[in-house]
Amino acid sequence: MDNVIDTVKEKLATLRVKLDQIPAFHQAEDALRVPKEYIVLGGGVLFLALLFFGIGAGSLCSIVGFVYPAYKSFEAIESKNRGDDTQWLIYWVVYAFFSLMEVFIDFLLYWIPFYYAFKLAFLLWAMLPQTKGAKFLYDSFLREILKKNESKIDAALADAKKNASQVAVEASAATNDAVKAAISATTGDGKKESKKSN
């Protein structure tokens, strides 16, 4: 038992050394009067409990799936190294594919216990540079699917663009007609009232 306690104390000391490099944890420790390693552990337990019970889990997964990758994508764009650009582009392709699948089978996913815990694990696996899960998925099967259907995808996008342009033109024309009708109704009513007063 003493061995376990010593190991836990050693791990907490290692965590404290790492947290000493982050000024925000110094401020939190001073404000709360709780050691910073316990703040991090408590936050982690709270995070896992929220995820486990599904409270705000969808939003949490979206934040994790967007915020860190978006920041790393920004860093990749600003750096001279082009290898990290490719990694994050692949992540976004895999994320988009996963999100599209999720939209169409959402009613089934509701019934899977701990779905958001699995989704979070998947997103972390896909995004982290240590695992390069997105690259694995892209190289394993997604590249072939996209290459095989590239012409169909391009045709569908061109058709959608054409339809969107047509809808925009029709909406603009309808708006112009409505504005003209409102103006003529307003000016016509004004003329009638001025004639009545004379």
C-alpha positions in Angstrom: 0.0 0.0 0.0 2.9 2.4 0.8 4.3 1.7 -2.7 1.1 2.9 -4.3 0.9 6.0 -2.2 4.6 6.8 -3.0 3.9 6.3 -6.7 0.8 8.6 -6.6 2.9 11.3 -4.7 5.7 11.0 -7.3 3.2 11.4 -10.2 1.6 14.4 -8.5 5.0 16.0 -8.0 5.8 15.4 -11.7 2.5 17.0 -12.7 3.2 19.9 -10.4 6.5 20.6 -12.0 4.8 20.6 -15.5 2.0 22.9 -14.2 4.6 25.3 -12.7 5.3 26.4 -16.3 1.7 27.7 -16.8 1.0 31.1 -15.1 -2.7 30.6 -15.1 -2.4 27.7 -12.7 -0.4 29.9 -10.3 -3.2 32.4 -10.3 -5.9 29.6 -9.8 -3.9 28.1 -7.0 -3.6 31.4 -5.2 -7.3 32.3 -5.7 -8.7 28.9 -4.7 -6.0 28.0 -2.2 -5.9 24.5 -3.6 -2.8 22.9 -5.0 -2.7 23.3 -8.8 -2.3 19.5 -9.4 -5.6 18.9 -7.5 -7.3 21.6 -9.6 -6.2 19.8 -12.8 -7.2 16.4 -11.5 -10.6 17.8 -10.3 -11.2 19.4 -13.7 -10.3 16.2 -15.4 -12.7 14.2 -13.2 -15.4 16.7 -13.8 -14.7 16.6 -17.6 -15.0 12.8 -17.6 -18.1 12.8 -15.5 -19.8 15.3 -17.8 -18.8 13.2 -20.8 -19.8 10.0 -19.1 -23.3 11.2 -18.3 -23.7 13.0 -21.5 -24.2 16.5 -20.0 -23.1 18.9 -22.7 -21.1 16.2 -24.3 -22.1 17.1 -27.9 -20.9 20.7 -27.3 -17.8 19.4 -25.6 -17.0 17.1 -28.5 -17.5 20.0 -31.0 -15.2 22.3 -29.0 -12.5 19.6 -28.8 -13.0 18.7 -32.5 -12.7 22.4 -33.6 -10.6 24.5 -31.2 -7.3 22.6 -31.0 -7.3 21.6 -34.7 -8.2 25.1 -35.7 -5.4 26.6 -33.7 -2.9 24.0 -34.9 -4.1 24.6 -38.5 -3.4 28.3 -38.0 0.1 27.5 -36.7 0.6 25.2 -39.7 -0.4 27.9 -42.2 2.0 30.4 -40.6 5.0 28.0 -40.4 7.4 27.3 -43.2 7.0 23.5 -42.8 4.5 22.1 -45.3 4.3 18.7 -43.7 2.1 20.0 -40.9 -0.2 21.7 -43.4 -0.9 18.3 -45.0 -1.6 16.7 -41.6 -4.2 19.3 -40.7 -5.8 19.3 -44.2 -6.2 15.5 -43.9 -7.7 15.9 -40.4 -10.3 18.4 -41.8 -11.2 16.0 -44.6 -11.7 13.1 -42.2 -13.6 15.4 -39.8 -15.9 16.5 -42.6 -16.5 12.9 -43.7 -17.2 11.8 -40.1 -19.6 14.8 -39.6 -21.5 14.0 -42.8 -22.0 10.4 -41.7 -23.1 11.5 -38.3 -25.8 13.8 -39.7 -27.4 10.9 -41.6 -27.2 8.4 -38.9 -27.8 10.7 -35.9 -31.1 9.0 -35.0 -29.2 5.7 -34.5 -26.3 7.2 -32.6 -28.7 8.4 -29.9 -29.2 4.8 -28.8 -25.5 4.0 -28.5 -24.4 4.2 -24.8 -21.5 6.5 -24.2 -21.5 7.6 -27.8 -19.9 11.0 -27.0 -17.1 9.4 -25.0 -16.3 7.2 -28.0 -16.6 10.3 -30.3 -14.2 12.2 -28.1 -11.7 9.4 -28.1 -12.0 9.1 -31.9 -11.5 12.8 -32.4 -8.4 12.8 -30.1 -7.1 9.8 -31.9 -7.7 11.5 -35.3 -6.1 14.8 -34.4 -3.1 14.1 -32.2 0.2 14.2 -34.0 1.4 11.2 -31.9 -1.3 8.9 -33.3 -2.0 10.4 -36.7 -5.3 8.6 -36.8 -6.7 10.9 -39.5 -3.8 10.1 -41.8 -4.3 6.4 -41.2 -8.1 6.6 -42.1 -7.4 8.8 -45.1 -4.6 6.5 -46.5 -6.5 3.3 -45.6 -9.8 3.9 -47.3 -11.0 7.6 -47.6 -8.6 8.5 -50.3 -9.8 5.7 -52.5 -13.5 6.6 -52.0 -12.9 10.2 -52.8 -10.7 9.5 -55.9 -13.2 7.0 -57.2 -16.1 9.5 -56.8 -14.3 12.7 -57.5 -16.1 13.4 -60.8 -19.5 12.7 -59.2 -18.6 15.0 -56.2 -17.5 17.8 -58.6 -20.7 17.4 -60.7 -22.8 17.6 -57.5 -21.0 20.7 -56.3 -21.3 22.4 -59.7 -25.1 21.6 -59.7 -25.5 22.9 -56.1 -23.6 26.1 -57.1 -25.8 26.6 -60.1 -29.0 26.0 -58.1 -27.8 28.3 -55.3 -27.0 31.0 -57.8 -30.5 30.6 -59.3 -32.2 30.7 -55.9 -30.1 33.8 -55.0 -31.2 35.6 -58.3 -34.8 34.6 -57.7 -34.7 35.8 -54.1 -33.1 39.0 -55.1 -35.8 39.6 -57.8 -38.6 38.8 -55.3 -37.0 41.2 -52.7 -36.8 44.0 -55.3 -40.4 43.4 -56.3 -41.5 43.5 -52.7 -39.5 46.7 -52.0 -41.0 48.4 -55.1 -44.5 47.3 -54.1 -44.0 48.7 -50.6 -42.6 52.0 -52.0 -45.4 52.4 -54.5 -48.0 51.5 -51.8 -46.5 54.1 -49.5 -46.2 56.8 -52.1 -49.7 56.0 -53.5 -51.3 56.2 -50.1 -49.5 59.5 -49.5 -50.9 61.0 -52.7 -54.5 59.8 -51.9 -54.3 61.3 -48.4 -53.0 64.6 -49.8 -55.9 64.7 -52.4 -58.5 64.0 -49.7 -57.2 66.9 -47.6 -57.5 69.3 -50.5 
